[in-house]
Amino acid sequence: MLFHCTHGRDDPERAIVPFIAANVAAASGQEALVVLTIEGAWLCRRGYAESVAAEGFPDLAELVASFVEAGGRIWGCSACTTPRGITEADLVTGAEIVGAATIVAAVAEGAVPVALG
């Protein structure tokens, strides 16, 4: 399952919800990926998730950590991380920077994109 996250501090609710759903998938034994693009790319940077919060929602940094602990993988889109100056050295545990070809290949091989809003 491929969860797409395009937001960070610009819209905390839309940043948090994909990680809630991805956690459910990973905890239930599904192979789960979160792809971070546009402003969501910031979420693969160590320390950033701690600054994203929305009242009534779980802590995003804890969601990211529990997702990775459950076997989830985080992909930062290289077309989005590069202009933001995010490098491999900046990444949270469980994240990697990938190109569009990797994302397309995952979908072509059967990853099911999950739209959340």
Secondary structure, DSSP 4 states (H G I P E B T S, - for coil): -EEEE--STTSHHHHHHHHHHHHHHHHTT---EEEE-GGGGGGGBTTTGGG---TTS--HHHHHHHHHHTT-EEEEEHHHHGGGT--GGGBPTTEEEE-HHHHHHHHHTT--EE---
